[in-house]
């Protein structure tokens, strides 16, 4: 890819990354519920999910999803159920367990990375997006189109990480300031769970692209 095309790809990618969407809302909700470290862990997980989608796009799985309404529906509902399950767990945690010193409301960082990755991977629309977006910047005459797709996807993930991390840090900073007020923290924990449930409901209700 020549320099002008690469510059256009970076600009387009940053514009798309900065657009609020499921991943951004997921990172914000986790940051508000558990603080800056949770936001960073969730951002890392989401970006690892992007790498998985890159591999799937390079292997042509996106085309398979587009051709199979049943497979697309199953993956979409699975992703929606996963987000709703995470949100319900947060909603059902007793407020005292979500306060400083409690443990039930604080998932380990490794678990947050895994959950962020799974929430991203189970969104079939992202697979279809990568199948439609990445090939636009691959030279049709390239001798190694799969390699080029993989490199573009890896670059997208690298661009997404600082953006999503910054959002997570900002939301986490707000969360940590509010931790001095137990009642506010409890409501924030519930609100974060509600956001995840609503994201799940939105994905479940969304039509096929």
C-alpha positions in Angstrom: 0.0 0.0 0.0 1.4 3.4 -1.0 1.6 6.3 1.5 -1.5 8.2 0.3 -3.6 5.1 0.5 -2.2 4.3 3.9 -3.0 7.8 5.1 -6.5 7.5 3.9 -6.9 4.2 5.7 -5.6 5.6 8.9 -7.9 8.7 8.7 -11.0 6.5 7.9 -10.1 4.1 10.6 -9.7 6.8 13.3 -13.0 8.4 12.3 -14.8 5.0 12.6 -13.1 4.1 15.9 -14.1 7.5 17.4 -17.7 6.9 16.5 -19.7 5.8 19.6 -20.7 2.2 19.2 -21.1 -1.1 21.1 -17.4 -1.4 21.9 -17.1 2.2 23.2 -20.2 1.8 25.3 -18.9 -1.5 26.7 -15.6 0.1 27.7 -17.4 3.0 29.3 -19.8 0.8 31.3 -17.0 -1.3 32.6 -14.9 1.7 33.5 -17.8 3.4 35.4 -18.5 0.2 37.3 -14.9 -0.7 38.3 -12.5 2.1 37.5 -9.6 3.0 35.2 -7.8 -0.4 35.4 -11.1 -2.1 34.3 -11.5 0.3 31.5 -8.0 -0.4 30.2 -8.5 -4.2 30.5 -11.8 -3.9 28.6 -10.2 -1.8 25.9 -7.4 -4.4 25.5 -10.0 -7.2 25.3 -12.0 -5.3 22.7 -8.9 -4.8 20.6 -8.0 -8.4 20.9 -11.5 -9.1 19.5 -10.6 -6.9 16.5 -7.6 -9.1 15.8 -9.9 -12.2 15.9 -12.3 -10.5 13.4 -9.3 -9.6 11.2 -8.4 -13.3 11.1 -11.9 -14.3 10.3 -12.2 -11.7 7.6 -9.0 -12.8 6.0 -10.3 -16.4 6.0 -13.6 -15.4 4.4 -15.8 -16.2 7.3 -17.6 -12.9 6.8 -18.8 -14.1 3.4 -20.1 -17.2 5.0 -22.1 -15.2 7.5 -23.5 -13.0 4.8 -24.7 -16.1 2.9 -26.2 -17.9 5.9 -29.0 -16.0 7.6 -29.3 -18.8 10.2 -25.6 -18.6 11.2 -25.8 -14.8 11.3 -28.9 -14.9 13.6 -27.4 -17.5 15.9 -24.2 -15.5 16.4 -26.1 -12.2 16.8 -28.4 -13.7 19.5 -25.4 -15.4 21.2 -23.6 -12.0 21.4 -26.8 -10.3 22.7 -27.3 -12.9 25.3 -23.7 -12.6 26.5 -23.9 -8.9 27.0 -27.3 -9.1 28.7 -25.9 -11.8 31.0 -22.9 -9.6 32.0 -25.3 -6.7 32.6 -27.7 -8.7 34.7 -24.9 -9.9 36.9 -24.0 -6.3 37.6 -27.6 -5.4 38.2 -28.2 -8.3 40.6 -25.1 -7.7 42.7 -26.2 -6.4 46.1 -25.2 -2.7 46.4 -22.9 -3.4 49.4 -20.8 -5.8 47.3 -20.2 -3.2 44.6 -18.8 -0.7 47.1 -15.1 -0.2 48.0 -13.9 -3.2 49.8 -16.5 -5.5 48.3 -15.5 -8.3 45.9 -18.5 -9.5 44.0 -18.7 -6.4 41.9 -15.0 -6.4 41.0 -14.1 -8.9 38.2 -10.4 -9.8 37.9 -8.6 -7.8 35.2 -7.8 -11.0 33.2 -11.5 -11.8 33.3 -12.4 -8.3 32.0 -9.9 -8.7 29.1 -11.6 -12.0 28.2 -15.1 -10.6 28.5 -14.2 -7.6 26.3 -12.8 -9.9 23.6 -15.8 -12.3 23.7 -18.3 -9.4 23.6 -16.5 -8.1 20.4 -16.1 -11.5 18.8 -19.8 -12.4 19.2 -20.9 -9.4 17.2 -21.4 -10.6 13.6 -21.9 -7.1 12.3 -18.2 -6.4 13.0 -17.1 -9.4 11.0 -19.2 -8.1 8.1 -17.9 -4.6 8.6 -14.3 -5.9 8.3 -15.2 -7.9 5.2 -16.6 -4.8 3.6 -14.0 -2.3 4.9 -10.6 -3.9 4.8 -10.6 -5.1 1.2 -11.2 -1.5 0.0 -7.6 -0.8 0.9 -6.0 -3.9 -0.6 -4.3 -3.6 -4.0 -6.2 -6.0 -6.3 -2.9 -6.8 -7.9 -1.3 -7.8 -4.6 0.4 -11.1 -4.6 -0.4 -11.6 -0.9 -4.0 -10.2 -0.3 -4.5 -12.3 2.9 -1.3 -10.9 4.4 -2.4 -7.4 3.5 -5.8 -7.9 5.1 -4.1 -9.2 8.3 -1.7 -6.2 8.4 -4.6 -3.7 7.9 -6.6 -5.3 10.6 -3.7 -5.3 13.0 -3.2 -1.6 12.3 -6.9 -1.0 13.0 -6.5 -2.7 16.4 -3.4 -0.7 17.1 -5.2 2.6 16.3 -8.2 1.6 18.3 -6.3 0.7 21.5 -5.2 4.2 22.5 -8.6 5.7 21.6 -10.6 3.2 23.6 -8.1 3.3 26.4 -8.4 7.0 26.7 -12.2 6.7 26.9 -11.8 4.0 29.5 -9.4 6.2 31.6 -11.7 9.2 31.4 -14.8 7.2 32.5 -12.7 5.4 35.2 -11.5 8.7 36.6 -15.0 9.8 37.0 -15.9 6.5 38.7 -13.0 6.8 41.1 -14.0 10.3 42.2 -17.6 9.1 42.8 -16.3 6.2 44.9 -16.2 8.5 47.9 -20.0 8.5 47.8 -21.2 4.9 48.3 -24.8 5.6 47.2 -23.6 7.2 44.0 -21.3 4.3 43.3 -24.1 1.8 43.8 -26.3 3.6 41.3 -23.4 3.9 38.9 -22.8 0.1 39.1 -26.5 -0.5 38.4 -26.4 2.0 35.5 -23.4 0.2 34.0 -25.3 -3.1 34.2 -28.3 -1.5 32.5 -26.2 -0.2 29.7 -24.9 -3.7 28.9 -28.4 -5.1 29.1 -29.6 -2.4 26.7 -26.7 -3.1 24.3 -27.7 -6.8 24.3 -31.3 -5.9 23.6 -30.3 -3.6 20.8 -28.2 -6.3 19.1 -30.9 -8.8 19.5 -33.5 -6.5 18.0 -31.2 -5.3 15.1 -32.1 -6.4 11.7 -29.8 -8.1 9.3 -27.5 -5.6 7.5 
